């Protein structure tokens, strides 16, 4: 791609975003802003792949879509967005974009009622990891330069976005592992506390569980906290007993 003075400024801006320490969402916000500036569009949306489901999720928008960010999803091949991701090729529709047979209309997106639509893929290591969608309210003939520049943004940003996605996924997996560990520890505490209550009050396992559950509801405290309290009480009682034995 030849770089005119304007294109050089785009290259400089993209390089700045790539080399920055921005979070993934901040980076997407920068991409949306830059794309809107380059295209003069009325709306710009960015979708990213969800590694857990392989669906493309709305992650950033020029127009406010607080309820839809992170929730609006499309499968690979679904809608023009999914088609662009599947084929890793841009689609430019100068008018009546909603009438394209590949289109999928979301009532929540006013952008889907706009006339012109340009969609380009975000690619990393040969895989589509996202899509940038550009909308114009009125019919708009996308020039080859416009398509080329926005495609260039998608190509150059793919690596940085891919890195951000990997970091987010690693953080998610780490949190899942930590949560599983917390749940396991909670179950161990509960089982130990039930055993203490069974022995202390001559209860069945079910009776011990029901006593803890009812007390949890009465005090409005998690069962894990009550289990820890029972265990602590037992340990203190044992220590006191050992002290008394030594004194005796």
Secondary structure, DSSP 8 states (H G I E B T S, - for coil): ----HHHHHHHHHHHHHHTS---HHHHHHHHHHHHHHHHT-SEEEEEEEETTTTEEEEEEESS--TTTTTT-EE-TTSHHHHHHHHHT--EEE-S-GGGSTT----TT-GGGGSSEEEEEEEEETTEEEEEEEEEESS-----HHHHHHHHHHHHHHHHHHHHHHHHHHHHHHHHHHHHHHHHHHHHHHHHHHHHHHHHHHT--HHHHHHHHHHHHHHHT--HHHHHHHHHHHHHHHHHHHHHHHHH-
